[in-house]
């Protein structure tokens, strides 16, 4: 069971850069960790939470493993938790 977070490389709202937070175990684990981190449920998108740069280090302090974006996606797929966006 591991929570993974990639670097805040994604430009987003409020002039901040954002990370992705995922679990390689379960979505329940992810939701519990995100609540502990103070992330609102609206930050959840299919299989990850969008996390602002302002809480990146806090996520690591709480136990998230810092990984590259490529590693994060590979481990999410390997865990069977990747949920791709459906195209119309």
VEXVEX-220991 format. One line per 2 residues: number of its first residue (from 1); for each residue x, y, z of N, C-alpha, C. Coordinates in nm, 2 decimals. Each point is the difference from the previous one (the first is absolute). Layout:
N
NUM> X Y Z X Y Z X Y Z | ...
This chain:
88
1> 0.08 -0.12 0.00 -0.08 0.12 0.00 0.09 0.12 0.00 | -0.02 0.08 -0.10 0.08 0.12 -0.01 -0.08 0.12 -0.07
3> 0.02 0.11 0.06 -0.05 0.12 -0.07 0.11 0.06 -0.07 | -0.02 0.05 -0.12 0.10 0.05 -0.09 -0.04 0.14 -0.04
5> 0.10 0.09 -0.01 -0.02 0.13 -0.04 0.11 0.04 -0.10 | -0.04 0.06 -0.11 0.10 0.05 -0.10 0.03 0.15 0.03
7> 0.11 0.05 -0.06 0.04 0.14 0.02 -0.11 0.10 -0.04 | -0.01 0.11 0.06 -0.09 0.10 -0.04 0.04 0.07 -0.13
9> -0.02 -0.06 -0.11 0.04 0.04 -0.14 -0.11 0.06 -0.08 | -0.12 -0.01 0.04 -0.12 0.02 -0.08 -0.06 0.14 0.04
11> 0.01 0.10 -0.09 -0.06 0.13 0.02 -0.15 -0.02 0.02 | -0.06 0.08 0.09 -0.14 -0.02 0.03 -0.06 0.13 0.06
13> -0.11 -0.02 0.06 -0.08 0.12 0.06 0.08 0.07 0.10 | -0.03 0.13 0.02 0.06 0.09 0.10 0.15 0.02 -0.01
15> 0.05 -0.02 -0.12 0.14 0.02 -0.03 0.09 -0.10 0.07 | -0.05 -0.11 0.04 0.08 -0.11 0.07 0.03 -0.11 -0.10
17> 0.10 -0.07 0.04 0.04 -0.13 -0.07 -0.06 -0.11 0.08 | -0.04 -0.11 -0.07 -0.07 -0.11 0.06 0.07 -0.13 -0.02
19> -0.02 -0.09 0.10 0.04 -0.14 0.00 -0.12 -0.09 -0.02 | 0.03 -0.13 -0.02 -0.10 -0.10 0.00 0.03 -0.09 0.12
21> -0.11 -0.03 0.07 0.02 -0.10 0.12 -0.09 -0.12 -0.03 | 0.07 -0.12 0.01 -0.07 -0.12 -0.03 0.03 -0.11 0.10
23> -0.08 -0.11 0.00 0.03 -0.11 0.09 0.03 -0.12 -0.10 | 0.09 -0.09 0.04 0.03 -0.12 -0.07 -0.07 -0.12 0.06
25> -0.10 0.04 0.09 -0.07 -0.11 0.07 -0.15 0.01 -0.02 | -0.06 0.12 0.03 -0.15 0.01 -0.01 -0.04 0.15 0.00
27> -0.11 0.02 -0.06 -0.05 0.14 0.00 -0.05 0.04 0.15 | -0.04 -0.09 0.08 -0.03 0.03 0.14 0.12 0.05 0.07
29> 0.11 -0.06 -0.02 0.13 0.04 0.06 0.03 0.14 -0.05 | -0.02 0.03 -0.12 0.03 0.13 -0.06 -0.09 0.11 0.06
31> -0.13 -0.03 0.01 -0.09 0.09 0.05 0.03 0.03 0.15 | 0.03 -0.10 0.08 0.04 0.02 0.14 0.12 0.09 0.01
33> 0.10 -0.03 -0.08 0.13 0.08 0.01 -0.03 0.15 -0.05 | -0.08 0.01 -0.10 -0.03 0.14 -0.05 -0.08 0.08 0.11
35> -0.08 -0.07 0.07 -0.08 0.07 0.11 0.10 0.04 0.11 | 0.09 -0.09 0.03 0.11 0.04 0.10 0.08 0.12 -0.04
37> 0.02 0.00 -0.13 0.08 0.11 -0.06 -0.08 0.13 -0.01 | -0.13 -0.01 0.01 -0.09 0.12 -0.01 -0.04 0.03 -0.14
39> 0.01 -0.10 -0.09 -0.04 0.02 -0.14 -0.15 -0.02 -0.01 | -0.07 0.09 -0.06 -0.15 -0.02 -0.01 -0.03 -0.10 -0.11
41> -0.11 -0.07 0.02 -0.04 -0.11 -0.09 -0.01 0.05 -0.15 | -0.03 0.13 -0.02 -0.01 0.06 -0.13 0.13 -0.01 -0.08
43> 0.11 -0.02 0.08 0.13 -0.01 -0.06 0.03 -0.14 -0.06 | -0.09 -0.09 0.02 0.01 -0.14 -0.05 -0.04 0.00 -0.14
45> 0.08 -0.06 -0.09 -0.03 -0.02 -0.14 0.02 -0.14 -0.05 | -0.10 -0.08 0.00 0.00 -0.14 -0.05 0.09 -0.09 0.08
47> 0.13 0.02 0.01 0.09 -0.09 0.07 0.11 0.07 0.08 | -0.01 0.13 0.01 0.10 0.08 0.07 -0.06 0.13 0.06
49> 0.08 0.06 0.09 -0.03 0.13 0.05 0.10 0.10 -0.06 | -0.05 0.11 -0.04 0.09 0.11 -0.03 0.03 0.08 0.12
51> 0.13 0.01 0.03 0.05 0.05 0.13 0.09 0.12 -0.04 | -0.03 0.12 0.07 0.08 0.12 -0.03 0.14 -0.01 0.06
53> 0.10 0.07 -0.06 0.13 0.00 0.04 0.02 0.04 0.15 | -0.10 0.07 0.05 0.01 0.04 0.14 -0.01 -0.11 0.10
55> -0.05 -0.12 -0.04 -0.01 -0.11 0.09 0.08 -0.12 -0.04 | 0.08 0.02 -0.10 0.09 -0.11 -0.05 0.09 -0.06 0.11
57> 0.07 0.09 0.06 0.09 -0.05 0.11 -0.07 -0.06 0.12 | -0.12 0.05 0.03 -0.08 -0.05 0.11 -0.05 -0.15 -0.04
59> -0.03 -0.02 -0.13 -0.04 -0.13 -0.04 0.11 -0.10 0.02 | 0.12 0.04 -0.03 0.12 -0.09 0.02 0.02 -0.02 0.15
61> -0.01 0.10 0.08 0.02 -0.01 0.15 -0.11 -0.10 0.05 | -0.11 0.00 -0.05 -0.11 -0.09 0.04 0.02 -0.15 -0.05
63> 0.09 -0.02 -0.09 0.03 -0.13 -0.05 -0.01 -0.03 -0.14 | -0.04 0.10 -0.08 0.00 -0.02 -0.15 0.14 -0.02 -0.05
65> 0.01 -0.08 -0.10 0.13 -0.02 -0.06 0.02 0.09 -0.13 | 0.10 0.08 0.00 0.03 0.09 -0.11 0.05 -0.08 -0.12
67> -0.06 0.00 -0.11 0.04 -0.07 -0.12 -0.02 0.09 -0.12 | 0.06 -0.04 -0.11 -0.02 0.07 -0.13 -0.14 -0.02 -0.05
69> -0.04 0.08 -0.09 -0.14 -0.01 -0.06 -0.01 -0.13 -0.07 | 0.11 -0.04 -0.07 0.00 -0.13 -0.08 -0.01 -0.12 0.10
71> 0.07 0.00 0.11 -0.01 -0.10 0.10 -0.14 -0.01 0.06 | -0.06 0.11 0.03 -0.13 0.01 0.06 -0.10 -0.07 -0.09
73> 0.00 0.03 -0.13 -0.09 -0.05 -0.10 0.02 -0.15 -0.01 | 0.12 -0.05 -0.01 0.04 -0.14 -0.02 -0.06 -0.08 0.12
75> 0.02 0.05 0.12 -0.04 -0.07 0.12 -0.15 0.00 0.02 | -0.06 0.11 -0.04 -0.15 0.01 0.00 -0.06 -0.11 -0.10
77> 0.06 -0.01 -0.12 -0.05 -0.10 -0.09 0.03 -0.14 0.05 | 0.12 -0.02 0.05 0.03 -0.14 0.06 -0.09 -0.04 0.11
79> -0.05 0.10 0.08 -0.09 -0.03 0.11 -0.15 -0.02 -0.05 | -0.02 0.02 -0.13 -0.14 -0.01 -0.06 -0.09 0.11 0.04
81> 0.06 0.11 0.04 -0.09 0.12 0.05 -0.01 0.11 -0.10 | 0.07 -0.01 -0.11 0.00 0.11 -0.10 -0.14 0.00 -0.07
83> -0.06 0.12 0.00 -0.13 0.02 -0.06 0.01 0.11 -0.10 | 0.01 -0.04 -0.12 0.02 0.10 -0.11 -0.13 0.07 -0.03
85> 0.01 0.12 -0.05 -0.11 0.09 -0.04 -0.06 -0.07 -0.12 | -0.13 -0.01 -0.01 -0.07 -0.05 -0.11 -0.01 0.10 -0.11
87> 0.02 -0.03 -0.12 -0.01 0.10 -0.11 -0.14 -0.02 -0.06 | -0.06 0.12 -0.03 -0.14 -0.01 -0.06 0.01 -0.05 -0.15
